[in-house]
Amino acid sequence: MTIVEDALEAWREAERLLDRLTPLDRDHETVALAVASLRQTYQDLTDGMSERTPSVIAASRESIERTRGLLARVHAKVGGSTPPEAA
């Protein structure tokens, strides 16, 4: 899987999780911020004007991995299954 595919998959997973949370849920804002971060990561990676330097790719991978960890913790709290990539 490419980093772009990984970013898109994580972004979609975060959006699905956000849809499951009520706005008053403690984790709603955290997951909403993760969605925004992953959307920005995806856009940074797919923007034809930006350069995919090693530092941009490394920062993107780190952001995706950190967000997958967050999603796994929230999934565990809300009783949903943890996506295999985050386990």
C-alpha positions in Angstrom: 0.0 0.0 0.0 1.3 3.4 -0.9 1.5 6.2 1.7 -1.3 8.0 -0.2 -3.5 4.9 0.0 -2.7 4.6 3.7 -3.6 8.2 4.3 -6.9 7.9 2.5 -7.8 4.6 4.3 -7.0 6.1 7.7 -8.9 9.3 6.8 -12.0 7.2 5.8 -11.8 5.1 9.0 -11.6 8.3 11.1 -14.6 9.7 9.4 -16.6 6.5 10.0 -15.6 6.5 13.6 -16.6 10.2 13.9 -20.0 9.4 12.5 -20.5 6.9 15.3 -19.8 9.4 18.1 -22.3 11.8 19.4 -21.2 15.5 19.5 -21.2 15.3 23.3 -18.9 12.3 23.4 -15.6 13.0 25.1 -13.7 11.7 22.0 -15.7 13.5 19.4 -13.5 16.6 19.2 -10.3 14.5 19.2 -11.5 12.3 16.4 -12.7 15.4 14.5 -9.2 16.9 14.8 -7.8 13.6 13.6 -10.1 13.7 10.5 -8.9 17.2 9.7 -5.3 16.2 10.2 -5.6 13.2 7.9 -7.5 15.2 5.3 -4.6 17.7 5.3 -2.0 14.9 5.1 -3.8 13.4 2.1 -4.0 16.8 0.4 -0.3 17.4 1.1 0.6 14.1 -0.5 -1.7 14.5 -3.5 -1.2 18.2 -4.3 0.6 18.4 -7.6 2.3 21.6 -6.5 3.9 20.2 -3.3 7.1 18.2 -3.3 7.1 14.8 -1.6 10.4 15.2 0.1 11.7 12.6 2.5 10.8 14.9 5.4 7.2 15.3 4.1 6.8 11.6 3.7 8.3 10.9 7.1 6.0 13.4 8.8 3.0 12.0 6.9 3.8 8.4 8.0 4.2 9.6 11.6 0.9 11.4 11.5 -0.9 8.4 10.1 0.6 6.0 12.6 -0.2 8.3 15.5 -3.8 8.8 14.3 -4.2 5.0 13.8 -3.2 4.5 17.5 -5.8 7.1 18.5 -8.5 5.5 16.5 -7.7 2.1 18.0 -8.0 3.5 21.5 -11.3 5.2 20.7 -12.7 2.1 19.0 -11.9 0.1 22.1 -13.7 2.6 24.3 -16.9 2.7 22.1 -16.9 -1.1 21.8 -16.3 -1.2 18.1 -13.9 -3.5 16.4 -10.4 -2.2 15.9 -9.3 -2.0 12.3 -6.6 -4.5 11.6 -4.1 -1.8 10.6 -4.4 -0.1 14.0 -4.1 -3.3 16.0 
